[in-house]
Amino acid sequence: MTDMSDSKDKGHESPHGTDKTVRRGVEVIAHEVKRLPNGPGVYRMLDENGEVLYVGKARSLKKRVTSYTRLQGQSNRISRMIMATAAMEFVVTQTEPEALLLEANLIKRLRPRFNVLLRDDKSFPYILVTGDHASPAIVKHRGARKRKGEYFGPFASAGAVDRTINALQKAFLIRTCSDSYYENRSRPCLQYQIKRCAGPCTNEIDPEDYAGLVSEAKAFLSGRSQLIKKQLAEQMEAASADLEFERAAIYRDRLSALSHIQAHQGINPQTVEEADVFAIHQEGGQSCVQVFFFRTGQNWGNRAYFPKADKSLEEADVLESFLAQFYDDKPAPKQILLSHALSEQDLLAEALSARTGRKVEITCPKRGEKKELVEHALTNSREALGRRLAETSTQTRLLKGVAEAFDLGSVPRRIEVYDNSHIMGTNAVGGMIVAGMEGFAKGQYRKFNIKSEDLVPGDDYGMMREVLSRRFSRLLKEHPHDRPSGTGTEGPAGETVPNENTETDPAGPDMPAWPDLVLIDGGLGQLTAARETLESLGVTDVPLVGIAKGPDRDAGREKFFIPGRESFMLPERDPVLYFVQRLRDEAHRFAIGTHRAKRKKDIAKNPLDEIAGIGPTRKKALLRHFGTAKAVSKAGLDDLAAVPGVSEATAKMIYDHFHE
């Protein structure tokens, strides 16, 4: 792989526009074509600010880039992209599949405005049967597969994993506790008492019998569910025939738990062992991709995605770009079933096969059970997009109401709400939540650990100043060009026309980096602190609104404060009032949750952790010898030196730490 970005003519193609005669569009692209090879690679189009406009791949870089040297015959989207291009960068690859994978990786990382973008790309949860302990546990796992054991998944949601693990506990009595909890048990825990664990920690079950339960659980998760159910049924009948009704009841409950798992999986195909099913539907300028996961003949859930794409793109084009990004960081199954045939289907299959190390088949089935699975996914895609369009319509009406209530020049696309949380000044945190056209944008939420040592404990105004100062200082540094220049305007029929210097999505309104409205949970004092903080940074064009609770903290009697305007209240039962209450309550929930998590962490912190030179081994030896950290703090020098592994020098260091 060769990066050709350094071969650019710096005088003409500086992404920062240092040359006053920066050439744009067709001339820039035509200049680059002269030095391009005929081999495969990836190209990037950049605007005058150095932001990536588009990432593409080509079998022949020279031929593909040459096609951009003319505007005639191009779509509006491509024409806008060409005219905005001020520079280009290239990476030459060995093969076209390698270029395809690199393109997907760069799109996910750089998020160019003219590409199809996969949004809400959270990692999928798996079930892990651990393999690094004599008594394996069954746990939920998300992220890199570093821990030793067997992984089963992916599951569509954490809830699906939790329900499955809950039923597997009842069916196979496998422990779910941590290894440290397991090691410190002297008697069975509650899970054993309610018959959800066999109790290996206190030898309530022989290691061989527990290993058998683990083996059965793995077999069930590997698709041999019918065999396991048949064996349990035979064991139940045998116990009943021997008049061992209590043992028979245990097998009956385990069978019931397994049936419960499969009852909640919906359709379970007979001819598809391992496959992902994708179906796309477009309506109202938006696209919905529905994904179903089938593993070991079982349905492990589905998830809807709403990729960001230009309205002019066909369903197959959106799906093709979506698939490459979807499998950028996750293994592909043996089969991928699609609702639409792709133009580069074979190339994508070749690339995924090379990455996973085994053959991956991509098909668009025309008949049989596979066709029925795709049709089922397509129905779900239509319904999910219909629900989203209805929700978006409602959200748009509410945002228009907010614009009218707070005298904004345009409908806000990004609202930020700030709140603080602490107890008598301890564990102080600030929280920021974000809402927009599509509801709460939880991926944009931010928490702020209050760091200033000059603050008086409980100084809410000082906390708000610190939070807003850190937030907007970073915005000024990272997104200076996206800063709003004031209010937008109303176009025909009330349509919002964004400012020219605010970056937008060519497919429609998108979440900008800068807020169009900032809501402060607090009255006039909090609002004044917020206004003074932003003015000190030179930010005077972001609308600020303070929300003060009612006289008796009653919902519905909130007062609103806006700089330069008398305080006011919104009419009771006004949908906009309920909407603003929801925003404030979400900010309060987020700040409180962050504070509680921080407080819980501090409470659980061991005082021995603060002593330099005391690692896990010495800490364990001290706790074994004295029982608690409090007892260690009261121990004398001789007692500390008597602990195995603790020298006289270390004992004096520990003693001095607690007796300064």
N, C-alpha and C positions, 0 to 999 in steps of 0.2 A: 504494500500500500504506500503510495507516494503522495505527499501533500505538495501541491503546486501553488499554494497561496503566496509564497515568497517571490514567485516569478512575475508578479504584477508590476506594471509601470507605476511606481509610487507617486510620480508627479501628477498622474491623471486619475488614479483610482484610490486615493486615500479615503477610507470610509468616514473619516472625520471632516472631510471637506477642506483640507488645508490649502488646496489649489483653488483659486477663485474661478478658474475656468474648468471646473469639474465637468466632464462630459457625462451625459445621461443617456439612459435608454439604449436605443439601437446602436449608437456609436460606441458606447462602452462594450456592448456585447460583440459587435463586429471586430473591435480591436482585440478582444480575447481569443476569438476563433482562430486567428492566425497561428497561435502557438499550441493549440490543443491537439492531442493525439487521437487516433481513431479507436483506441481501446476503451474498455469500460471504466466507469468511475462515478463520482458524485460531485455535483456542482451546487454552489450556494450563491444566491443573488442577495446583494446588500444595498440598503438605501444610503443616503448621504450621511446619516448619523451612525453608520456601522451596524445597524440592526438588520438581522437576517430576514429577508422577505420571503424566500422560498428555498427549499432543499429538494433536489431531484436527482435521479440516477439515470444512467444511460448505458446502453450497450456500446455506443460510440459517442464519446463526449463531443467530438467535432461535429458530427451530424446533428445531434440533439441541440446543441447550443446554436448552431447555424440557423435552426428553425425559428429562433427568437430574434433574428436580425431583420425581420419585417413585421409590420403591424397588420398588414392586410390578411384577412382570413382568420384572425385570432379572436377568441371570445373576449368579452369585456373584461373578465377577470385577468386573463393573460395580458391583455393590452395595458391594463393599469399596472400590472407587475413589471412589465418591460419598461414603461415610462418612469417608474419609480426607482429603477436599478441604477446605482451609481458605481458599483464595483462588483466583481465576482471572485469567488475562490473555488479551487478544485482539489479533489483527492482522487488519484488514479488507483484503481484496484486491479487485482489479478484476474478476477472473474466477475461476471454479471451477478450471480447470487451473492457474492461478497459485497457488491455495490448495493444490492437491495437491502441487505441486513444493516449496512452502515447508514443508508438513507433513513431507515426506520429509527435507528438509534439517535441520529442527529435531529430528526423531527421531534422526537419526544423530549430531547434535551434543550433544543433551541426554541421550539414552539413558534415557527415562522407563521406570519399572519395569512399567507396565501396557501398554506398546506391544509389538508384534512388533519385535524388534531383530535387525538384520543383524550377525552376528559374523564375525570374521576377514575384514574387508573390506580386504584389501591391494590396492594398485593392480596392474593387470595389465601384464606386460611386452610390449613391441612390438619389431619389427625396424625399424631406421632405416637407410635408405640416405642418407648425408649429402649435402647440397647446397651446402655452404659451402666446398668445396675443389675444386681442378681435378681431383684424382683421388679420387672418392668412396670412402668406406669403408662397410662394412656392420657395424653394431654393435647391441648389445642396449640398449634404452632403457626406462626406467621413470619415470613422473612427468609433469610438465607438458611439453607439446610446444613448447619454446622454440627448439630448434635447427632450422635450416633443413634441409629434406630431405623425403623421402617416408617415411611411417610405414605399417607393415603389421602388422595384428594385430586384436584382442588374442590372445595366446597364453595358455593356461591356466596355464603355469608357466614359471619361468626355465629349467628343464631342457629343456623343449620348444623354447625359443628357442635355447639353446646347441646342441642337437642339429641344429636346422635350419641355424643359421649354420655349423656345422662341415661339414655336407653341402654348403651353398652355396659354401663356400670351395673344396671339391674340384671342384664343378661349374662355377663361374664364375671362380675364381681372383681374387676380389675381396679387397682388403686389409682387415684388421680392426685395424690398429695406430692409435695416436693420431697426430694431426697433428704434434705435436712430435717424436715418434719418427721419423715419416716424413721430416721436414725434415732430420734429422741423420744420415741414412744415407749412407754412402759406398760401400757394397757391399750386395748383396742379403742379406736376413736368412734365418733358418732356414725360415720359411714358404715362401719361394721355392724353397729347396733340396728341400723335401719336396712340391713341386708343389701348394701351397695358396694361392699368390699369384702374380700375373703379374709382380711386381716393377716397378711404375710408378715407385717412388722413385728407382731408378737407371737409368731409361729402358731396362729390359729389354724393354719392350713399347711400341709407339707409342701416343701419347695417343688417337688415333682408334680403334685396336683395343681399348684398355682401355675407352673409352666404349661400344664395342659390347658388351663383356662386362657392363658395368653395366646397359645397356639390356636385355640378355637376362635378367639377374637380376630386374630390375623386372617384366619381362613374366611371368616364372615366378611371382613373388609376387602378381601381379595376376590370376592365374587362367588365363593362356595357356600352361599347362605342356605340353599335348599338342603345341602348335605348336612350342615350343622343342625338345622331344624329337624331333619329326619332322625339324627342321632339323639337329640334331646327328647324327641317324642318316644323313641324306643326306650330310653332310660326312664322316662316318666312311667311308661306302661310296666316296665320291669319292677320298679319300686312299688307301684300300686299292687301288682300281683303278689309281691312279697309282704303286703300289708304294711309297708313303710310309707304311710301317707304323708308324713311331714317332709320326707325327702322327695316324694312325688310332687308335693306342692311347690317345692323349690324349683324343680324342672318346669312345672307349669308356669310359674312366674317368669322364668327365663324365656320360655317360648313366647309368652305374651309380650315381653319387652322387644323381642326380635320382630314380631309382627307389627308392633307399634312403629318401629323404624321404617319398615317397608311401606306401611300404610300412608306415611307422610312424604313419600318420595314421588307420588303421582305416577306418571307412566314409567314403566320399566320394560325396555325393549327386550325382545327374545333373540334378535339376530345382531345386535350391536353391543359389543363388549366394551370398547373404549373409543369414545369419539366426543368431539365438540361440535355443536350444531349452531350455525350462525344464520340469522335471517334479518334482512333490512327492509324497512318501510319508510317512505318519504311522504310528507304532507305539510302544508303550510310553511314551506321553506326550511323545515327541519328534518333530521334523519334520526331513526332509532334502530340500533342494532341489538337484537336479543340473542343472548348466548345461553345455551343449555350444556351442562356437563354430564356425560355418561361415563362411568368407570365401573369395571367389573360387572357390567350388565345392570347397574343401578343408577338411578337418576339422582345426582348429587346437587341439584338446584340450578337456578338460572339467574341471570342478571341483565338488566337493560342499560345500554350505553347510548349517549346522545352526542356523537362526535360533532365537532365544529367544522363545517364545510361550506363552501360557496354554493349558493342556490342553483347555479348552473350545472353542477356536477351530477352525473347520473348515479343511480343506486349502486351499480356494479363498481364504479370508480371509487366511491366513498368506502365501500366494503373492502376493496382491494388494499387501499391505504391503511384502513383500520386494522386489517389482519396482520400486516407486517409489523405495526407498532404493538399490537396486542401480544404477540409472541416474542417481543424483543427481550423480555426478562423472565420468561416462563417457558417450561418445556411443552412441546406440542404433543398431542396424542397420536395414536396410530392413524386415526381417520379424522378428517375435518369435512363436515357436510355443510353445503352452502345453499342459500335460496337463489343466488344469481351466479351465473358463470362469469369467471374473471378473464380479462384479456391476457394476463400473465400468470395464469393458474399453475402451469407446469413449472415456471421459474420459481414461484413461491414455494411449491412443494419441494423442489430441489434444494432451495436455500434452507428450509426448515429441516429437511432430512440431514443435510450436512451439519447443521447445528446440534441436532439431538443424537446423531450417531446411529439412527435407524430410519427405515423408510417411513415417510409420512405421506399419506394419500389424501388428496383434496378432490372432492367430487361434488357435483350438483345433481343429486339423484332424481330420476324421472318416474320411478314406480316403487312399489313395495313399502316395507316398514320404514325404511330410511326417508322416503318421500313424505310419509306421514309425520315423522319427527320434524322435518323441515317445515311442513305446513303448520304444525302445532306451534313451532317457534315464531313463524310469521304472524299467526293470529295474536300471539302474545305481544309481538312488536307493534302491531296496529293498535292494540288496546293501550299499551304503555304510552305510545306517542299521543293518542287521543287524550289520555289523562293529563299528560304534560302540557298539551296545548290549552286545555281548559284551565289548568292551574296558572299558566303563564298569562292568560287573558285576565284572570282575577288579579294576579300580582300587578299587572300593568295598570289596571284601574286604581288599585290602592296607591301605587307610586305616583300616579297623576294627582290623586287626592292629597298626598303628602306635599307635592309641588305647590298646589293651590293653598294649602293650610299654612305653609311656611314661606310663601312668596318667593319661591325659587323660579328662575327664568326658564328652566327646562325640567323634564322628568328625570329624577336622579337614577343613574345606573349603578352607583355604588354608594351605599350608606354605611358609615362606620359608627359604632356605638361603644362608648367607653364607660367602664365602671371599675372601682377599686374594692378590695376586700382585705380585712385584717382583724385581729382581736387585740385591742389595746396597743396597736402599733406593731405587734409581732407577726411574723410570716406575711408581711405585706406584699400584695401582688396587684397588678393592674391587668385588666382584661379588655380585649378589643374583639368585637364580633362584626361580621360583614354580611350585608344583605343586598340583593340586587334583583334583576328581572326574573331570576329563576329561584327566588327564595334565599334561604340562608346559605352562604358560601363557606362551609365549615373548613374547607382547606385553606381559607384566607385568615382564619382566626389567629390571634397572637396573644401570648401572655408575656407580662413584663415583671420580672422579679425586681422589686424596689431596691436599688443599690446605694442611694445617697446616704452617707453617714451624718449629714448635717440636718436631716429632717428630725423634727420633734416627733416622737411616737404618736401616731394617730393623726398626723397632719394631712388631712385629705386633700387640701389645696396643693400642698407641696408634692404629694404623690401624683396628682393629676398633671402638674407641671412637668414632672420627670417623664411620665409616660408619653405625653404629647410631644415633648422635646425630642425624645429618642425616636419616636415614630416618624415625625415630619423631617427631622434631620436626615434620617435614612432615605426618605422619599426624595428629598432635594438632592441627595448624593447619587441615588441609583436611577431615578426617573425624572431628571430635570426637564427633558423634552416633552413629557406627557402631562406636565403641569397645566391645569386649566387656566385660561386667561380671563375667566369671568363666567357669566352665564351663557347658556346656549340660546337658541331661538326656537320658536314654534313654527313648524312648516305647515303644509296643507293639512287640513283636517286634524290639527293638533299634533301632527307627527313631530317627534323631537329631532332637531338637527344639531348634532354635536359640534363642538368647536373644531376648527381645522387642525389645531396643534394637539388634539387628543387622538391617540392611536385607536382605530376602530377595527373591528373584524369585518372583512368584506362580505361575509355571509349575514351580517346584521349586527345589532348592538352587542357589545361584549363588555366584560368587567374591566374597567380601566384601573390603572394603578393608583390614581389619586381619587379621593372621595368627592362626591358631589354634595354630600351633606354629612356633617358630624353631629351626632347626638351625645350629649353629656348627661349622665345620670346624676343630677344634682340641681340646685337652684341657682340663684344669681351669683353667689360667691364662687361656685365651681365654674360657672360660665365665664366669669371675669378672669379667673386664673387661666382658663383655657385660651381666651382671647388674647391676653397679654403674652402668653407663651408663644402663640403662633405669630403675633406681631413682632416679637423679638427675633424671630427667624425670617421675617420678611414675607410671611404667608398671610395675606389679607383677603384672598379671593375664595376661601373655602367657607361656605355658610355654616354657622354654629347655632345649635339650639340646645338649651338646658331644659331638663325635665325634672320638675320638683314634685314630690309625692303630695297628696292631698293633706288637709289639716289633720286628719286621723289616719294618715297613710292609706286612705281609701282609694282603691282602683276606680277610675272614672272621674276623679276630682283633681287630676294632675294639672299643674300650672306649667305653662311653657314660656321660656325666656329667650328672646332674640335680641342681640345688640342693636340699640337704637330704636327699640320698639317697646311699648308697654306690654307687661305680662298678660297672658290670655289663657282661656280654657277652651277646649273643643266641646261641641255639644255631646251630651250623653247619647250612647248607642250609635255614635258616629263610627262607621267602619274604619276610618282613618285613625281614630283614637284607639280602637282595639288593636290595629296593626302596630301603632307606635308602642302600645303596652307590651305586645309580644316581643318587639325588638328589645325593649328595656329589660323585660323578664329574662330573655335569652342571654343578654349581657350579664345580668345579675347571676344567673345560673352558672355561666362559664367562669366568672370571677370567683364565685364561692367555691366551685368545684376545684379550681386551681389552688385556691388558698387551703382547702382541706387536704388536698394531696400533699402540699408542701408541709403542712403542719403534721400530718401523719408520718411523713418521712423523718421529720425532726424528732418526733416522739420516739420513733423506733430506733433512732441513732444511738449506738452504744458509746458511753463516755470514754471507753478504752480506745475507740477509733481516733480520738483526738491526740493520742500520745504518739509522738514521733518514735519510730523504731519498734513499735509493737505491731507485729503482723498477725495473720490468722492463727498461726501455730501457738505463739505465746499467749494470744488472747484466749484461745481455747483452754490452754493449760491453767491460766489464771481463773477462768470461770469454773473449771472443774475443781480447782482447789478451794475457792472461796464461795462458789455458788452463784453470786450476783456481782455486778459491777459496783454496786453500792458497798458491798462488803470489801471489795478490793480497795475502794477509796478510803476506808477506815482502817485498813491493815497497817501494821507497823513494819519497819524495815526488815527485821529478822523474819517475820512471817512471809513477806514478799520474797526474800532471798531463798526461802525454803521451797519455793515452787520449782518443779523440774523445768530446766531450760531458762531460768531467770537468774542472771548473774547479779553480783552485788551492785555493780554499776547500773544495771538495768533496774534493779529494785529501787535504788536511790532516785533514778529518773522518774519512776512511777510515783514514788512517795512525794517527791518534790512537785509533781504535776498537781496532786490533790491537796498539797499543803503549802501553797505559795504564800 
